[in-house]
Amino acid sequence: MSYRSILVNLDIDGPVVPVVKAAADLAGRFQAKLIGLCAADAPIVVTGPAGAGLAAEAWMQMRDDIKSRFKDVHDKFGKLIAGKVVTEWRETLDNPTRAVAEAARAADLIVMGAVEGAATGDAYRQADPGSIALQAGRPLVVVARDTEQVQARNIAVAWKDTREARRALADSLPLLKAAETVTVVTVATEVDQWVRASLADVMAFLGAHGVEARPELIEGPDEHLALFEALDKCGADLIVSGAYGHSRLREWAFGGVTRSLLDETGRNRFMAN
């Protein structure tokens, strides 16, 4: 398994440079095609009959401004890539989150930034990483703020025996196989035989794929706190985890880990659902 096609989302208001450089570096590493996508739309202003004409004119002007901005982002994308990898460009007047989720069918991996963490701001101009992780059906790398390269040399896997974590583990194999160190962190309020068997199976699975990993089994009353303390201790440059929850970042499972990881704008995060 490898990543042959990578989709990078570029929010129309940026920043563009860090996420393009990070995505291009990953594409070069795996000799993958890089698909650049920029999507945005303008809200329709609801008015009475007297103001309908002016509202429609304002809406059309906002869409024209978006199209002009698409050109600027496309030009910047092209200059940053400068023939380093094979590329494709897409732009669309649509809700950014929906556009990314739909375009994900053409890619093995999605890359995006989230400078505001889980608080994504204007839904007409900025994609929601939480919703993309849950809806796209593809793994997602959320690049840390101002990061131009996802090193992925020291990877930590936040393991809990769920469908989402199993998916994340399998989807991240190309990165895990290329890493220098891999730590699988499991936190439980009570470490029983079931927890130990789960971790042992994960280690065997990784070993069968040529990944030498180190297990980290932690028992503690606060799974959320213990996990993030362990991640800090690992000094990982990429965190692999399942994306747990429902759309729009509500009702996260696993003690709010997914939401917390989205809010951690200083970490590179790999998520799958």
DRENMAR-537163 format. One record per residue: residue in one letter; x, y, z of N, C-alpha, C in turn. Coordinates in steps of 0.2 Angstrom, whole numbers, plus 2048, in hexadecimal, padded with zeros to 3 digits. Layout:
// DRENMAR-537163
SITE  type   nx   ny   nz  cax  cay  caz   cx   cy   cz
SITE     A    X    Y    Z    X    Y    Z    X    Y    Z
...
// end
This chain:
// DRENMAR-537163
SITE  type   nx   ny   nz  cax  cay  caz   cx   cy   cz
SITE     M  804  7FA  800  800  800  800  804  806  800
SITE     S  802  80B  7FC  806  812  7FC  801  817  7FA
SITE     Y  803  81D  7FB  7FE  823  7F9  800  825  7F2
SITE     R  7FC  824  7ED  7FD  825  7E6  7FA  82C  7E4
SITE     S  7F5  82E  7E8  7F2  835  7E7  7F0  838  7ED
SITE     I  7F3  83E  7EE  7F1  842  7F4  7EE  849  7F2
SITE     L  7E8  84A  7F6  7E4  850  7F5  7E6  855  7FB
SITE     V  7E8  85B  7F9  7E9  860  7FD  7E4  866  7FD
SITE     N  7E1  867  803  7DC  86C  803  7DF  873  804
SITE     L  7DD  878  800  7E0  87F  801  7DA  883  803
SITE     D  7DA  886  809  7D4  88A  80B  7D6  891  807
SITE     I  7D0  894  805  7D1  899  800  7D4  89F  803
SITE     D  7D4  8A0  80A  7D7  8A6  80D  7DE  8A4  810
SITE     G  7E0  89E  80F  7E7  89B  811  7E7  899  818
SITE     P  7ED  898  81B  7F4  899  817  7F5  893  812
SITE     V  7F8  895  80C  7F9  890  807  7FF  88D  807
SITE     V  805  890  809  80B  88E  808  80D  888  80C
SITE     P  80C  888  813  80E  882  817  80B  87C  815
SITE     V  804  87C  814  801  876  812  802  873  80B
SITE     V  804  877  807  806  875  800  80D  872  800
SITE     K  811  875  804  818  872  805  818  86B  808
SITE     A  814  86B  80D  813  865  811  810  85F  80D
SITE     A  80B  861  809  808  85C  805  80D  85A  7FF
SITE     A  810  85F  7FC  815  85D  7F7  81A  859  7F9
SITE     D  81D  85A  7FF  822  856  802  81F  84E  803
SITE     L  819  84D  805  817  847  806  816  844  7FF
SITE     A  813  848  7FA  812  845  7F3  819  843  7F0
SITE     G  81E  847  7F1  825  845  7EF  827  83F  7F2
SITE     R  826  83E  7F8  828  838  7FC  825  832  7F9
SITE     F  81F  832  7F8  81C  82C  7F5  81B  82C  7EE
SITE     Q  81E  831  7EA  81D  831  7E3  816  831  7E1
SITE     A  812  835  7E4  80B  836  7E3  809  83C  7E0
SITE     K  803  83C  7DC  800  842  7D9  7FD  846  7DE
SITE     L  7FE  84C  7DE  7FB  851  7E3  7F6  855  7E0
SITE     I  7F0  854  7E2  7EA  858  7E0  7E9  85E  7E5
SITE     G  7E9  864  7E2  7E8  86A  7E6  7E0  86C  7E5
SITE     L  7DD  86D  7EA  7D6  86F  7EA  7D5  875  7EE
SITE     C  7D1  87A  7EB  7CF  880  7EF  7C7  881  7EE
SITE     A  7C4  881  7F3  7BC  882  7F2  7BA  887  7F7
SITE     A  7B5  88B  7F5  7B2  890  7F9  7AB  892  7F6
SITE     D  7A7  895  7FA  7A1  897  7F7  79E  89D  7FB
SITE     A  799  8A1  7F8  797  8A7  7FB  790  8A5  7FE
SITE     P  78E  8A7  804  787  8A6  807  782  8AA  803
SITE     I  77C  8A8  802  777  8AB  7FF  773  8AF  804
SITE     V  773  8B6  803  770  8BA  808  768  8BA  807
SITE     V  765  8B9  80C  75D  8B9  80C  75A  8BF  80D
SITE     T  757  8C2  808  754  8C9  809  74D  8C9  807
SITE     G  749  8CE  808  742  8CF  805  743  8D0  7FE
SITE     P  73D  8D0  7FA  73D  8D2  7F3  740  8D8  7F1
SITE     A  740  8DD  7F5  743  8E4  7F3  74A  8E3  7F3
SITE     G  74D  8DF  7F7  755  8DF  7F7  757  8D9  7F3
SITE     A  753  8D5  7F0  755  8CF  7EC  75A  8D0  7E7
SITE     G  759  8D5  7E3  75E  8D7  7DE  765  8D9  7E0
SITE     L  765  8DD  7E5  76C  8DF  7E8  76F  8D9  7EB
SITE     A  76B  8D4  7EF  76E  8CF  7F2  771  8CA  7ED
SITE     A  76E  8C9  7E7  770  8C5  7E2  777  8C7  7DF
SITE     E  777  8CE  7DE  77C  8D1  7DB  783  8D1  7E0
SITE     A  781  8D1  7E6  787  8D1  7EB  789  8CA  7EB
SITE     W  785  8C5  7EB  787  8BE  7EB  78B  8BC  7E5
SITE     M  789  8BE  7DF  78D  8BD  7D9  794  8C0  7D9
SITE     Q  794  8C6  7DC  79B  8CA  7DD  79F  8C6  7E2
SITE     M  79C  8C3  7E7  7A0  8BF  7EC  7A3  8B9  7E8
SITE     R  79F  8B6  7E4  7A1  8B0  7E0  7A7  8B2  7DB
SITE     D  7A6  8B7  7D8  7AB  8BA  7D4  7B2  8BB  7D7
SITE     D  7B1  8BE  7DD  7B7  8BF  7E1  7BB  8B8  7E3
SITE     I  7B6  8B3  7E5  7B9  8AC  7E6  7BD  8A9  7E0
SITE     K  7BA  8AA  7DA  7BD  8A7  7D4  7C4  8AB  7D3
SITE     S  7C4  8B1  7D5  7CA  8B5  7D4  7D0  8B2  7D9
SITE     R  7CD  8B1  7DF  7D2  8AE  7E4  7D4  8A7  7E2
SITE     F  7D0  8A3  7DF  7D2  89C  7DD  7D8  89D  7D8
SITE     K  7D8  8A2  7D4  7DE  8A3  7CF  7E4  8A4  7D3
SITE     D  7E3  8A8  7D8  7E9  8AA  7DC  7EC  8A4  7E0
SITE     V  7E7  8A0  7E3  7E9  89A  7E7  7ED  895  7E2
SITE     H  7E9  894  7DC  7EC  890  7D7  7F3  892  7D5
SITE     D  7F4  898  7D4  7FB  89A  7D2  800  899  7D7
SITE     K  7FE  89A  7DD  803  899  7E3  804  892  7E3
SITE     F  7FF  88D  7E3  800  886  7E3  805  884  7DD
SITE     G  804  886  7D7  809  885  7D2  810  887  7D3
SITE     K  811  88D  7D6  817  88F  7D7  81B  88B  7DC
SITE     L  817  889  7E1  81A  886  7E7  81C  87F  7E5
SITE     I  818  87C  7E0  81A  875  7DE  81F  875  7D9
SITE     A  81F  879  7D4  824  87B  7CF  827  874  7CC
SITE     G  822  870  7CA  824  869  7C7  827  864  7CB
SITE     K  827  865  7D2  82A  860  7D6  826  859  7D6
SITE     V  820  85A  7D6  81C  853  7D5  816  854  7D0
SITE     V  813  84F  7CE  80D  84F  7C9  807  852  7CD
SITE     T  804  857  7CA  7FE  85B  7CD  7F8  85B  7C9
SITE     E  7F3  85C  7CD  7EC  85D  7CA  7E9  863  7CE
SITE     W  7E5  867  7CB  7E2  86D  7CE  7DB  86D  7CE
SITE     R  7D7  86E  7D3  7D0  86E  7D3  7CE  874  7D7
SITE     E  7C9  877  7D5  7C5  87D  7D8  7BE  87D  7D7
SITE     T  7BA  87E  7DC  7B3  87E  7DC  7AF  883  7E0
SITE     L  7AA  886  7DE  7A6  88A  7E2  7A1  885  7E6
SITE     D  7A3  883  7EC  79F  87F  7F0  7A1  87F  7F7
SITE     N  79E  87C  7FB  7A0  87C  802  7A6  878  803
SITE     P  7AB  87B  806  7B2  878  806  7B2  871  809
SITE     T  7AF  870  80E  7AF  869  811  7AC  864  80D
SITE     R  7A6  866  80A  7A3  861  805  7A7  860  7FF
SITE     A  7AB  865  7FD  7AF  864  7F7  7B5  860  7F8
SITE     V  7B8  860  7FE  7BE  85C  800  7BB  855  800
SITE     A  7B6  854  804  7B3  84D  805  7B1  84A  7FE
SITE     E  7AF  84D  7F9  7AD  84B  7F3  7B4  849  7EF
SITE     A  7B8  84E  7EF  7BE  84D  7EB  7C3  847  7EE
SITE     A  7C2  845  7F4  7C6  840  7F8  7C5  83A  7F4
SITE     R  7C0  839  7F0  7C0  832  7EC  7C5  831  7E7
SITE     A  7C9  837  7E6  7CE  836  7E1  7D5  836  7E4
SITE     A  7D5  835  7EB  7DB  835  7EE  7DC  82F  7F3
SITE     D  7E2  82E  7F5  7E4  829  7FA  7E4  82C  801
SITE     L  7E6  833  801  7E7  837  807  7E5  83E  806
SITE     I  7E3  841  80B  7E1  848  80B  7E6  84C  810
SITE     V  7E8  851  80E  7EC  856  812  7E9  85D  812
SITE     M  7E9  85F  818  7E6  866  819  7E9  869  820
SITE     G  7E8  870  820  7EA  873  826  7E4  875  82A
SITE     A  7E5  877  830  7DF  879  834  7E2  87E  83A
SITE     V  7E3  884  837  7E7  889  83C  7E3  88B  842
SITE     E  7DC  88A  842  7D8  88B  847  7D6  885  84B
SITE     G  7D9  87F  84A  7D7  879  84D  7D0  877  84B
SITE     A  7CC  875  850  7C5  873  84E  7C1  878  84D
SITE     A  7C3  87E  84F  7BE  884  84E  7C0  887  847
SITE     T  7BC  885  842  7BE  886  83B  7BC  88C  838
SITE     G  7B8  890  83B  7B6  897  839  7B1  896  833
SITE     D  7B2  89A  82E  7AD  89B  829  7AC  895  824
SITE     A  7A6  891  825  7A5  88B  822  7A5  88C  81A
SITE     Y  7A4  892  818  7A3  893  811  7AA  894  80E
SITE     R  7B0  895  812  7B6  896  80F  7BC  892  812
SITE     Q  7BA  88E  817  7BF  889  81A  7BC  883  81C
SITE     A  7C0  87D  81A  7BE  876  81B  7BE  874  822
SITE     D  7BA  870  824  7BA  86E  82B  7BD  867  82C
SITE     P  7C3  867  82F  7C7  861  82F  7C3  85B  833
SITE     G  7BF  85C  838  7BC  857  83B  7B7  854  837
SITE     S  7B3  858  833  7AE  855  82F  7B1  851  829
SITE     I  7B6  854  827  7BA  850  821  7BC  849  823
SITE     A  7BF  849  829  7C2  843  82C  7BC  83E  82D
SITE     L  7B6  840  82E  7B1  83B  82F  7AD  83A  829
SITE     Q  7AD  83E  824  7A9  83D  81E  7AD  83B  818
SITE     A  7B3  83C  817  7B7  83B  811  7B8  834  80F
SITE     G  7B9  830  814  7BA  829  813  7C2  828  811
SITE     R  7C6  82D  812  7CD  82C  811  7D1  82F  817
SITE     P  7D7  82D  818  7DB  82F  81E  7DC  837  81D
SITE     L  7DD  83A  822  7DE  841  822  7E4  843  826
SITE     V  7E9  847  823  7EF  84A  827  7ED  851  828
SITE     V  7ED  853  82E  7EC  85A  830  7F3  85D  832
SITE     V  7F5  862  82E  7FC  864  82F  7FC  86A  834
SITE     A  801  869  838  802  86E  83E  803  875  83B
SITE     R  801  87A  83F  802  881  83D  809  882  83B
SITE     D  809  886  835  810  888  833  815  883  831
SITE     T  813  87C  831  817  877  82F  817  876  827
SITE     E  81D  875  825  81E  874  81E  820  86D  81C
SITE     Q  821  869  821  823  862  81F  821  85E  825
SITE     V  81D  858  823  81B  853  828  820  84E  828
SITE     Q  825  84E  82D  82B  84A  82D  829  843  82E
SITE     A  824  841  833  822  83A  834  828  835  835
SITE     R  82D  838  839  832  833  83B  831  830  841
SITE     N  82D  833  846  82C  831  84C  824  831  84D
SITE     I  821  82C  84C  819  82B  84C  817  828  852
SITE     A  812  82B  855  80E  828  85A  807  826  858
SITE     V  805  820  85A  7FE  81E  858  7FA  81E  85F
SITE     A  7F5  821  85F  7F0  821  864  7EB  81C  863
SITE     W  7ED  816  867  7E9  810  865  7E3  80F  86A
SITE     K  7DD  80E  868  7D8  80B  86C  7D4  806  867
SITE     D  7D2  801  869  7D0  7FB  865  7C9  7FD  862
SITE     T  7C9  801  85D  7C2  803  85A  7C3  803  852
SITE     R  7BE  803  84F  7BE  803  848  7C2  809  845
SITE     E  7C1  80F  848  7C5  814  845  7CC  814  846
SITE     A  7CE  811  84C  7D5  811  84D  7D8  80B  849
SITE     R  7D5  806  847  7D7  801  843  7D8  804  83C
SITE     R  7D3  808  83A  7D4  80B  833  7DA  80F  833
SITE     A  7DB  813  838  7E0  818  838  7E7  814  838
SITE     L  7E7  80F  83B  7EE  80B  83B  7EF  808  834
SITE     A  7EA  805  831  7EB  803  82A  7ED  808  825
SITE     D  7E9  80E  826  7EA  813  821  7F1  817  821
SITE     S  7F4  816  827  7FA  81A  829  800  815  827
SITE     L  7FF  80F  825  805  80B  824  80A  80D  820
SITE     P  809  811  81A  80F  813  816  813  818  81A
SITE     L  810  81C  81F  814  821  823  817  81D  829
SITE     L  814  818  82C  817  814  831  81D  810  82F
SITE     K  81D  80D  829  822  809  826  828  80E  825
SITE     A  827  814  823  82D  818  822  830  81C  828
SITE     A  82C  81B  82E  82E  81F  834  834  81C  837
SITE     E  838  820  83B  83E  81D  83E  83C  81A  845
SITE     T  837  81D  848  834  81A  84E  82C  81B  84E
SITE     V  829  815  851  822  815  852  820  813  859
SITE     T  81C  817  85C  81A  815  863  812  814  863
SITE     V  810  80F  865  809  80D  865  806  80F  86D
SITE     V  802  814  86E  801  816  874  7F9  814  876
SITE     T  7F9  810  87B  7F2  80E  87D  7F1  810  884
SITE     V  7EB  813  886  7EA  815  88C  7E3  812  88E
SITE     A  7E3  810  894  7DC  80D  897  7DC  80E  89E
SITE     T  7D6  80F  8A1  7D5  810  8A8  7D6  809  8AC
SITE     E  7D6  804  8A8  7D8  7FD  8AB  7DB  7F9  8A6
SITE     V  7E1  7F7  8A7  7E5  7F3  8A2  7E3  7EC  8A4
SITE     D  7DF  7E9  89F  7DD  7E2  8A0  7E0  7DD  89B
SITE     Q  7DE  7D7  89B  7E0  7D3  895  7DE  7D5  88E
SITE     W  7D8  7D7  88E  7D5  7D9  888  7D9  7DF  885
SITE     V  7DB  7E4  889  7DF  7EA  887  7E6  7E7  884
SITE     R  7E9  7E3  888  7F0  7E0  887  7EF  7DC  880
SITE     A  7EA  7D8  87F  7EA  7D4  879  7E9  7D9  873
SITE     S  7E5  7DE  874  7E4  7E3  86E  7EA  7E6  86C
SITE     L  7EE  7E8  871  7F5  7EB  86F  7FA  7E6  86C
SITE     A  7FA  7E0  86F  7FE  7DB  86C  7FC  7DA  865
SITE     D  7F6  7DA  863  7F4  7D8  85C  7F6  7DE  857
SITE     V  7F6  7E4  85A  7F8  7EA  856  7FF  7EA  855
SITE     M  803  7E8  85A  80A  7E7  859  80C  7E2  854
SITE     A  808  7DC  854  809  7D7  84F  807  7D9  848
SITE     F  802  7DD  848  800  7DF  841  805  7E4  83E
SITE     L  808  7E8  842  80D  7ED  840  813  7E9  83E
SITE     G  815  7E4  842  81B  7E0  841  81B  7DC  83A
SITE     A  815  7DA  839  814  7D6  832  815  7DB  82C
SITE     H  814  7E1  82D  815  7E6  828  81C  7EA  828
SITE     G  820  7E7  82C  827  7E9  82D  828  7F0  831
SITE     V  823  7F1  835  823  7F7  839  825  7F5  840
SITE     E  82B  7F7  842  82E  7F6  849  82B  7FB  84E
SITE     A  826  7F9  852  823  7FE  856  824  7FC  85E
SITE     R  824  802  862  824  801  869  81E  802  86C
SITE     P  81B  7FD  871  815  7FE  874  816  802  87A
SITE     E  811  806  87B  810  80B  882  809  80A  885
SITE     L  809  806  88A  803  804  88D  802  808  894
SITE     I  7FD  80C  894  7FC  810  89A  7F6  80F  89D
SITE     E  7F6  80F  8A4  7F0  80E  8A8  7EF  814  8AC
SITE     G  7E9  817  8AB  7E7  81D  8AF  7E0  81F  8AF
SITE     P  7DE  823  8B4  7D7  825  8B4  7D4  82A  8AF
SITE     D  7D9  82E  8AC  7D7  833  8A7  7DB  831  8A1
SITE     E  7D7  82D  89C  7DA  82B  896  7DC  831  892
SITE     H  7D9  836  891  7DA  83C  88D  7E1  83F  88F
SITE     L  7E1  840  896  7E7  844  898  7ED  83F  897
SITE     A  7ED  839  899  7F2  834  899  7F5  833  892
SITE     L  7F0  833  88D  7F2  832  886  7F6  838  884
SITE     F  7F4  83E  885  7F8  844  883  7FE  845  886
SITE     E  7FF  843  88C  805  843  890  80A  83E  88C
SITE     A  807  838  88A  80B  833  887  80E  836  880
SITE     L  809  839  87D  80B  83C  876  810  841  877
SITE     D  810  845  87C  815  84A  87D  81C  847  87E
SITE     K  81B  842  882  821  83E  884  825  83B  87E
SITE     C  821  838  87A  823  835  874  827  83A  86F
SITE     G  825  841  86F  828  846  86B  826  844  864
SITE     A  821  841  862  81F  83F  85C  81E  845  857
SITE     D  820  844  851  81E  84A  84C  818  848  848
SITE     L  815  842  849  80E  841  846  80B  83C  84B
SITE     I  804  83E  84C  800  83A  850  7FB  837  84C
SITE     V  7FA  830  84C  7F5  82C  848  7F0  82A  84D
SITE     S  7EA  82C  84B  7E4  82A  84F  7DE  829  84B
SITE     G  7D9  825  84E  7D2  825  84B  7CF  82C  84C
SITE     A  7CA  82D  847  7C6  833  848  7BF  831  84B
SITE     Y  7BE  832  851  7B8  830  854  7B2  835  854
SITE     G  7AC  834  853  7A7  839  854  7A2  839  84E
SITE     H  79E  83E  84F  799  840  84A  79A  846  846
SITE     S  797  848  841  798  84E  83D  798  854  842
SITE     R  79B  859  83F  79C  860  843  79F  85F  84A
SITE     L  7A3  85B  84B  7A7  85A  851  7A3  85A  857
SITE     R  79D  856  857  799  855  85D  79A  84E  860
SITE     E  79A  84D  866  79A  847  86A  7A0  843  868
SITE     W  7A6  846  869  7AC  842  868  7AC  83C  86D
SITE     A  7AE  836  86B  7B0  831  86F  7B7  831  871
SITE     F  7B9  82C  875  7C0  82C  877  7C2  832  87B
SITE     G  7BE  834  880  7C0  83A  884  7C1  840  880
SITE     G  7BE  841  87A  7C0  847  877  7C6  848  873
SITE     V  7CA  842  872  7D0  842  86F  7D0  845  868
SITE     T  7CB  843  864  7CB  845  85D  7CB  84D  85D
SITE     R  7C6  850  861  7C5  857  861  7CC  85A  864
SITE     S  7CF  857  869  7D5  85A  86C  7DB  85A  866
SITE     L  7DB  855  863  7E0  854  85E  7DF  859  858
SITE     L  7D9  85B  856  7D7  860  851  7D9  867  854
SITE     D  7D8  868  85A  7DA  86E  85D  7E2  86F  85E
SITE     E  7E5  86A  85E  7ED  86A  85F  7F0  86C  859
SITE     T  7F0  873  857  7F2  875  851  7FA  875  851
SITE     G  7FD  873  856  805  872  856  807  86B  854
SITE     R  802  866  853  804  85F  851  802  85E  84A
SITE     N  805  859  847  803  856  841  7FF  850  843
SITE     R  7F9  84F  840  7F4  84A  842  7F2  846  83C
SITE     F  7F2  840  83C  7EF  83B  837  7E9  838  83A
SITE     M  7E3  839  837  7DD  836  839  7D9  832  834
SITE     A  7D6  82D  836  7D2  829  832  7CB  827  835
SITE     N  7C6  826  831  7C0  824  834  7BD  81E  830
// end
